[in-house]
Amino acid sequence: MRHGPAQLAIPAPYALPVGFAMFLAVGTVAAALHGRLPATGVLIACAAVAGGMSFAAEPVASVLLAGIGWLTTAGFSRPPYAQLRPTGPAAAHAAVVLGVCALAGAGFGQVFRWYWRRRTLVSMGTRMRAGRPAPKRAAQPDGEPAPAAGTAAGAIGARRRLAGVLLAATLLPLLTAVLAAWRPHLDLADDLLIYLVAVVTITVLGGFWPAVLAAVAASLLLNWYFTAPIHTFTIQEPKNLLALLLFVTVAVAVSSMVHLAARRAVQAAAAREEAAALLELAQTVLGGADSPAAVLDHLTRTHGGQAELQERAGGRWVRAASSGVEGSLAAASRIDIRSDLTLLVTGQASSATPALLAGYAAQAAAALDRERLRTQAAQAEALAEGNRMRTALLAAVSHDLRTPLASIKASVSSLRQTDVEWSEADEADLLATIEQNADRLDALIGNLLDMSRLHTGSLQPFLRPTAIDEVAPVALLGLDDSLRLEMAVPDGFPLVLADPGLLERILANLFSNALRHSPAARPPELQAQLIEDTVLLEVVDHGPGVPDEQKERIFEPFTRIGDRYPGGVGLGLAVAKGFAEAMGGRITAADTPGGGLTVRITLPAASEDKSVLGAES
């Protein structure tokens, strides 16, 4: 954002003491030369000081500089010096010349700063576009609008300035009356110090401008009541003139320092608030709320107003994220982040400084980029998973599916041979081979289709109370050596809340895996028990088992750890896990005491309430 006009100019609290000192130097030189410096020379010197300081200072200072220059010209143009001559052609001519010079200097200063402002770009690579209204400022606690940060008026509010003026109007006349009564006991130095204390008191309450008013009024009161000749603005002794001018200079300088200290305190408080707001924003983003909408929501929630992040796409600006926006933000401040991204804000409180808004804009842009990177990463991961799945499917088709097909084809071709007489036993063996390999194909294709349903998200389980002792025998149908499996399900075992078809597929895959790995002397088992409101099913085999570091991997698709038996693609346990989780359950693997693998399935028990819910779903 570019600097405002006053931010490139010397603040009035700095400019006025310098101007006082320069005019004091002109008056001192004129008095020292005692007439050798003509009135025209004094006027030219004062005009140069007024014009130069007005050019460098804030515009408001030019009025006071012109007035002080006119007083200097009127009092030091000719002897007797320090005698004000507010009337007459010379005074009118000086007023016109000094007024024109001060206004011209202020005007040229404004033009110069405007031109320089157009050539300079500041503040973190962003800029606020010209012609847009500034954010709405909130009211201060005393009810007055808060001025812009960095301005001189931002140090002390209007009410305090008014109180300072009233104190000056009350205190100075009262102090003058008291000092006039004590005039025989005090000298001019005492009066100067007492008035200086009064001016500093007014500064502490009302700030710089009431202090300037008090300093000028005090100097006039000192001139009128306490410098000889009394009750005139003529100063008889040059040392009194020097003391009076030094009093004004010191009073204004001290007032400037007090005011600037208050101003620095306000700026420090604003900087602390800005730093705290940025820290809170950073904590919000690091805490996980790092989407563009979350950043803008934090802005509007903390500082009010509306905010909208726009992105240029297809030759026009489209909304990427927004907060508190109803319709469009036509009359809003625009913060350009980059050529294709901009932030529109309006209605924020004064706490939302330009630097803070720039920080929000940068965070919103970074959050947008991170969000898109996450989306791209997820898409890339999905593509990689899909490629891995397709590669595994091709491998399965090339070997595990072709092997049973080859056996079926060979058996059928043998049965159809007319030149060979097959015995009944041979025909039975060939037909058994055909049936066995057809069942194997059916199981493989079923697992592939089930895994496809899980990956596409098309699986919708229908949960209802289901009896374990009814589903388990059905799951054994078509399995080799199914009679070897032992079921230890107690009579009257509670119903489980599950989809019967999915539960059957889970048990069938687990039974098949257990039968393949259990030795003939130690058959696998199905055990069931109720733990509070949860049903625990355990399929126990006594085979070689699985190492602890591989127990999680066995549930991944196309994983076959230590499987020495042909005819599988490593999908059975993966399908079982997917179906169990789809029904709200959980499946884990553990070691069997004495050796082997135990697969545990945890499903909710079917209570009366759950039965109703399951039927309604």
C-alpha positions, 0 to 999 in steps of 0.5 A: 500500500502506498503512503498517504500525503501526511506520511511523507511530510514532517509532522506539525509537532516537529515542524513548528518548533523548527519554524519558531527557532528559524523565525527567532533567528531572523528576529535576533539578526534583525535586532542585532543589525539594528536597522542595517537589515531593511524591512524588505530583507526581513520580509523576504527572510520570513517568507522563505522560512514560511514557504520552505517549512510549509513545503516540508511540513503537513499542510495544517502547519502552514497556517501557523507558520504564516502567522508566526512569520507575520508576527516576526515581520511586523515586530522586527522590520524596523526599530523599536524592535518587538513592537507589534504593528498589526495595522498599516500598509506594511503589516497588510503587505506582509500578511499577503506575502507570507500567506501566499508563500505559505500556501504556495509552499504547502501546495507544492509540497502536496504535489511533490508528495503525490508525484513521489507517492506514485513512483513508490510501492511499499508494504510486502509486495501488495498495493491498495488501488487508488480510488477505493474507499478505505476501511470503515473506522471504528469508534474510540471508547470516548465515542469519537471516530478513531483517526488513521494510524500514524497521524498526529491526531491519532495520539489524543482524542478530540475531547481531550483537545477540547478539555486542553483548550478549556483549561488554557482559557481558564488557567492562564487568566487565573495565573496571570491575575495571581502573578500580577498581584505578586509582581513586586516579589517575582522577576521575569524569569520566575514568571516564565518558569511558572507559565512554562509549567502551565503550558506543559500541564495543558500539553499533558491534558490536551496535546500539541495544538492546545499547547501551541495556543497556550504558549502563544497566549502565555507569551502575549500575557507575559509581554503585556503584563510583565515586560517593561513597558507594561500594558504594551506589546513593546519590549524595552530591553533586548534580553527580555525579548530573547527570554520571551522568544526562547520561552515560546520556543521551549514551550512549543518544543516541550509540547511537541515532545509530550505529544510525540510520546503520546503518539508513539504510545498509541502506535506501539499499542497498535503495533502490539494489537497487530502483532497479536492479531497476526499471531492469532491468525498464524495459530489458526492456520497452523491449527488446521483451519488453513483453507481460504474460507477459514482465513477470511472467516477469521478476518471478519470474525475478528475485525468485522466487515466483509471479505472476498478472495477473487481469482482471474479465470477465463478473462474474468474475476470469479469468487474463490472464497468469501466471508460475510458476503451477500451479493457482490462487493462493488465498493470495496478496498482491493488488495492485489496479491498477484496478477491473478488473485486479489482480496476485496475487503470492506467494513472492517474496524480500524484495528484492521490496519493495511499491513494486517490486511496484507498479511491476511491476503498473503495467508489466504493466497497460501491457503488456496495454494495449499488446498489445491496442492492437497487436492492434486496430491489426493488425485495423484494418490487415487490415480496411483492406487488405481494403477496399482489395482489395475496392475494387480488385477492384470496379474491375477487375470494372467495367473490365478484366473487362467489356472482354473480356466485351464483346468476346466478346459482340459477336463471338459476336453478330456470328457468330450474325447470320443476315442477314449473310454473313461471309467465312471471313476475317471469321469467323476474325478474330471467332473470334480476337478471342473466343479472345484475350479469353477468354485475357485473362479466364483470365489475369485471373481466375487472378491474382485467384484466386492473390492470394486464395490468398496473402492467405488463407494457403492456399498450400502449395507442393510443392517438388521438383527442377524443370528451367527449360527444361521449365517456361519453354516451358509458361509461354509458352503462351497469350501473345501474341507468345510466339515473340518471347521468347528463352531463354538457358538453358545445356544441362545447367543444374542443377535448381531446388528449386521447385513447378513449377506456381507457377514456371510462373505466376511466369514466365508473369506475368513473360513477359507483362509483358516482352512488353508493354513490349519494342519489336518490334526488341528482344525480351525474354530469359530468362537463367539462371545458377548462383551457388554453390548459388543459381539466378538467373533474369532476365527482361529487357525493353528497354522504358521501364523503371521509376524507382528510387523505384517499383521496390518499388511495382511488386510491390504489388497493383493497381499499374500504373506507366507501363502504357499497355496495357489489359487488366490489373489490376496483379496479375501482379508481385504474384502472382509475388513472393508465389509466389517468397517462398512457395517460399523465394526472392526477387524484385527489380527492376533497370535493364536496361543500355541501358534497360528493366527486369530482374526477377530471381528467386533460388531455391535449387538442387536438391542431392541432400539438398534433393531428398530434403527436397523430396520428403518435404515 
